[in-house]
Amino acid sequence: MSKELKPQFSVSLLHPKYWGVWLGFGLLALLVNLLPYPALLKIGRSIGKFGMKFGEKRAHIARRNLELCFPEKSADDNNAFVEENFKNSGMALIETGITWFWPTWRFKKILVAKNLSALEQHQADNKGVLLCCVHALNLEITARAFAVLGLPGYGAYRPHSNPAYEFIQFRGRTRNGNQLIYRTDLKQMIRVMRKGHRLFYLPDQDYGHNKSVFVPFFAEQQACTTTGTSILAYTSKCAIVPGSGFRTAEGKYEIIADQSIEDKYPQKDEVAAAAYMNKYVEQIILRAPEQWMWLHKRFKSLPDKALTDSRYQ
């Protein structure tokens, strides 16, 4: 994102209509900086469990996603899994606060770099990389973690409609060298990779029929999947590296980006390419499935547009 698009502070942001935003983020910043991580983890998971009482629609979506992906699982297994997913969703709020407001010296302490060899080699070769991650609930931490570990990148970005929120969010997401690009600016995404930079890309959700195909995702055979991965890879001649960052039982975040897959990636065949990428997405999710965003409608689209959302009825 160019410098002129960076939100600037102005007195108008102090208008009373924005006080709730300032107060909310101020309290979050205070909370995450004053309390030790174990206490934050407990608070976050408690928030998620409490939120489940008011999130039956989301719980239904999560259970349906699990039924479609893992038909061999029992209803009891799915119910327990959904509760755990809600707890991790609550923790996502705390993790956002950690990402946006922790100093770098403290943030480094929760990171474990498992293998970044592929990214490091591409950086040495000045080769652009499409870093394909997933909608993990701790995605904010993952993005900053790569930057803290010396591998910053560009993230596709949708500005918030509230200018005070946008001011805080932009600064939170550009710490340690990360930069942002409007998610509709395809030309800029291609440009930064051609210049040897990394682009964070999330190919794991249902983005609708435009530039999508229907291929397998876990047990579901007709999952609407973006072709954006192959479009970006083909036009930029970049490397493709799957990456992830999940929380361990010890409260650390394992940052992994250990393989470069562009040599075998069928870029010119959009259907084959989408199916190929989904296999890597599945592998990433299975590293910590309870930390993936199951509460969203992964299978809302069907080949027949008239049947949109019918899987969740």
C-alpha positions in Angstrom: 0.0 0.0 0.0 1.4 3.4 -0.9 2.3 5.8 1.8 -0.4 8.3 0.8 -3.0 5.6 1.6 -1.7 5.1 5.1 -4.3 6.5 7.5 -3.1 9.6 9.3 -4.1 10.8 12.7 -6.4 13.8 12.8 -8.3 15.6 15.5 -11.5 14.3 14.0 -10.6 10.8 15.3 -11.2 12.1 18.8 -14.9 12.8 18.1 -17.1 11.3 20.8 -18.6 8.8 18.3 -15.2 7.1 18.3 -14.6 7.0 22.0 -15.9 3.5 22.2 -13.3 2.3 19.8 -10.5 4.1 21.6 -11.7 2.8 25.0 -12.1 -0.8 23.8 -8.6 -1.0 22.2 -7.1 0.9 25.1 -8.4 -1.6 27.6 -7.2 -4.5 25.3 -3.7 -3.0 25.1 -3.6 -2.5 28.9 -4.9 -6.0 29.5 -2.4 -7.8 27.2 0.6 -5.8 28.5 -0.1 -6.1 32.2 -1.0 -9.8 32.5 1.2 -12.8 31.9 0.5 -15.0 29.0 -1.1 -18.0 30.9 -3.6 -15.5 32.4 -4.4 -14.1 28.9 -4.9 -17.6 27.6 -7.4 -18.4 30.3 -9.2 -15.2 29.8 -9.4 -15.6 26.0 -10.7 -19.1 26.1 -13.2 -18.1 28.7 -14.5 -15.3 26.4 -14.9 -17.9 23.7 -16.8 -20.3 25.9 -19.1 -17.5 27.1 -19.7 -16.4 23.5 -20.8 -19.9 22.5 -24.0 -19.3 24.6 -25.0 -16.6 22.1 -23.6 -18.2 19.0 -25.8 -21.1 18.1 -25.9 -20.1 14.4 -22.2 -20.2 14.3 -22.1 -23.4 16.2 -24.5 -24.9 13.6 -22.2 -23.7 10.8 -19.1 -25.3 12.4 -20.9 -28.6 13.1 -22.1 -28.7 9.4 -18.6 -27.9 8.2 -17.2 -30.8 10.3 -19.9 -33.2 9.0 -19.0 -32.4 5.4 -15.2 -32.6 6.0 -15.1 -35.6 8.4 -18.3 -37.7 8.0 -16.7 -40.5 10.1 -16.8 -38.3 13.2 -19.7 -38.7 15.7 -22.0 -36.0 16.8 -20.5 -36.1 20.2 -17.0 -35.7 18.8 -18.2 -32.7 16.7 -19.9 -31.0 19.6 -16.8 -31.2 21.7 -14.7 -30.0 18.8 -17.0 -27.0 18.3 -16.7 -26.0 21.9 -12.9 -26.1 21.7 -13.1 -24.0 18.5 -15.2 -21.4 20.2 -12.6 -21.2 23.0 -9.9 -20.6 20.5 -12.1 -18.0 18.8 -12.2 -16.1 22.1 -8.5 -16.4 22.4 -8.2 -14.8 18.9 -9.3 -11.5 20.4 -6.4 -11.7 23.0 -4.0 -12.8 20.2 -4.9 -9.7 18.2 -4.1 -7.5 21.2 -0.8 -9.4 21.6 0.1 -8.8 17.9 -0.9 -5.2 17.8 0.3 -4.0 21.2 3.1 -6.2 22.5 6.7 -4.9 22.2 8.9 -6.9 19.9 11.2 -8.2 22.7 8.2 -9.8 24.4 6.6 -11.0 21.2 9.7 -12.9 20.2 9.5 -15.0 23.4 6.4 -16.8 22.3 7.7 -17.8 18.8 9.3 -21.1 17.7 10.7 -21.0 14.2 10.4 -24.7 13.1 11.7 -24.4 9.5 12.0 -21.3 7.4 14.6 -22.5 5.0 12.6 -22.2 1.8 11.7 -18.6 2.5 15.2 -17.7 3.6 16.6 -19.2 0.4 14.1 -17.3 -1.8 15.0 -14.1 0.0 18.7 -14.7 -0.6 17.8 -15.3 -4.3 15.6 -12.1 -4.4 12.7 -14.3 -5.6 9.1 -13.3 -4.9 7.0 -15.7 -2.9 3.3 -16.4 -2.6 3.2 -17.4 1.1 0.0 -19.5 1.3 -1.4 -19.5 4.8 -4.9 -20.4 6.2 -7.5 -18.6 8.2 -6.1 -19.8 11.5 -7.7 -18.0 14.5 -4.3 -16.7 15.4 -3.6 -15.4 11.9 -2.7 -11.9 13.2 0.1 -13.5 15.3 1.4 -15.5 12.3 1.7 -12.5 10.0 3.7 -10.5 12.6 5.8 -13.5 13.5 7.2 -13.9 10.0 8.2 -10.2 10.1 9.8 -10.5 13.5 11.7 -13.5 12.2 13.2 -11.3 9.4 10.7 -12.3 6.7 8.1 -9.5 6.4 5.6 -9.5 3.6 2.6 -7.8 2.1 -0.9 -8.7 3.2 -4.1 -8.4 1.2 -6.3 -5.9 3.1 -9.8 -4.5 3.4 -9.9 -1.2 5.3 -12.3 -0.8 8.1 -15.2 1.6 7.7 -14.6 3.1 11.1 -11.7 5.5 10.7 -10.5 5.2 14.4 -10.6 1.4 14.1 -8.8 1.7 10.8 -6.1 3.9 12.2 -5.4 1.3 15.0 -5.7 -1.7 12.8 -3.4 -0.4 10.1 -0.6 0.3 12.6 -1.2 -3.1 14.3 -0.8 -5.0 11.1 2.2 -3.1 9.8 4.5 -3.7 12.7 8.1 -5.0 12.2 8.1 -4.3 8.4 4.9 -5.9 7.2 3.0 -3.9 4.5 -0.6 -3.9 3.2 -2.2 -3.9 -0.2 -5.9 -3.5 -1.0 -7.3 -6.9 -1.6 -8.7 -5.8 -5.0 -5.3 -4.5 -6.2 -4.2 -7.5 -8.2 -1.6 -5.6 -10.2 0.1 -4.4 -7.0 0.2 -7.9 -5.6 1.9 -9.2 -8.8 4.3 -6.2 -8.8 5.6 -6.7 -5.3 6.3 -10.4 -6.0 8.1 -9.6 -9.2 10.3 -7.3 -7.1 11.2 -10.2 -4.9 8.9 -9.6 -2.0 6.5 -12.0 -0.1 2.7 -11.8 -0.4 0.6 -13.4 2.3 -2.3 -15.2 0.6 -5.2 -17.2 2.1 -6.7 -19.7 -0.4 -8.7 -21.7 2.1 -12.1 -20.0 2.1 -15.2 -19.9 -0.1 -15.0 -16.5 -1.9 -18.0 -17.1 -4.2 -18.2 -18.1 -7.9 -16.0 -15.4 -9.4 -12.6 -16.8 -10.2 -13.3 -20.1 -8.5 -13.7 -23.7 -9.3 -15.3 -26.7 -7.5 -12.8 -29.3 -6.3 -12.3 -31.6 -3.2 -11.6 -30.3 0.2 -11.3 -33.0 2.8 -14.3 -35.3 2.2 -16.4 -32.7 0.4 -16.0 -33.1 -3.3 -17.6 -29.9 -4.5 -15.8 -27.1 -2.5 -15.8 -23.7 -4.1 -12.1 -22.8 -4.2 -10.3 -19.7 -5.5 -8.2 -19.8 -8.6 -6.4 -16.7 -7.4 -3.4 -18.8 -6.4 -2.7 -20.0 -9.9 -3.4 -16.5 -11.4 -0.9 -14.8 -9.1 1.7 -17.6 -9.4 1.5 -17.7 -13.2 1.6 -14.0 -13.8 4.3 -13.2 -11.3 6.6 -16.2 -11.8 6.9 -16.4 -8.0 7.7 -19.3 -5.7 4.9 -20.9 -3.7 5.4 -21.8 -0.1 2.7 -23.0 2.3 3.0 -21.5 5.8 1.4 -21.7 9.2 1.6 -20.6 12.8 -0.3 -22.5 15.5 -0.3 -22.3 19.2 1.2 -25.3 21.1 0.1 -26.7 24.4 3.0 -24.8 26.0 1.7 -21.5 24.8 4.2 -21.0 22.0 3.5 -20.4 18.3 5.3 -22.7 15.9 6.0 -20.8 12.7 6.5 -23.2 9.7 7.2 -22.6 6.0 9.4 -25.5 5.0 8.6 -26.4 1.4 8.5 -24.7 -1.9 6.0 -26.3 -4.2 6.0 -24.2 -7.4 7.9 -26.8 -9.4 5.1 -29.3 -9.3 2.2 -26.8 -9.1 0.0 -27.1 -12.2 -0.3 -23.3 -12.8 -1.9 -23.5 -16.2 -4.7 -25.8 -15.2 -6.9 -23.9 -12.7 -8.9 -26.9 -11.6 -5.9 -29.1 -11.0 -4.1 -26.2 -9.3 -6.9 -25.5 -6.9 -7.2 -29.2 -6.0 -3.4 -29.4 -5.6 -3.4 -26.4 -3.2 -6.3 -27.7 -1.2 -4.2 -30.8 -0.3 -1.6 -28.5 1.2 -4.3 -26.5 2.9 -5.6 -29.7 4.5 -2.2 -30.6 5.7 -1.8 -27.2 7.3 -5.2 -27.3 9.0 -4.5 -30.7 10.4 -1.5 -29.4 12.3 -4.0 -27.9 14.7 -7.6 -28.3 13.4 -9.2 -26.8 16.4 -7.5 -23.5 15.7 -8.9 -23.1 12.2 -11.9 -20.9 11.4 -14.7 -23.5 11.3 -17.3 -20.9 12.2 -17.5 -19.5 8.7 -19.4 -21.0 5.8 -16.7 -22.8 3.9 -19.2 -24.6 1.7 -21.8 -21.9 1.1 -21.4 -21.9 -2.7 -22.5 -24.7 -5.0 -22.2 -25.0 -8.8 -25.9 -24.1 -9.0 -25.9 -20.5 -7.7 -29.6 -20.9 -6.8 -28.6 -23.4 -4.1 -26.2 -21.0 -2.3 -26.2 -21.7 1.5 -28.4 -24.8 1.1 -25.8 -27.0 2.8 -26.4 -25.0 6.0 -30.2 -25.2 6.1 
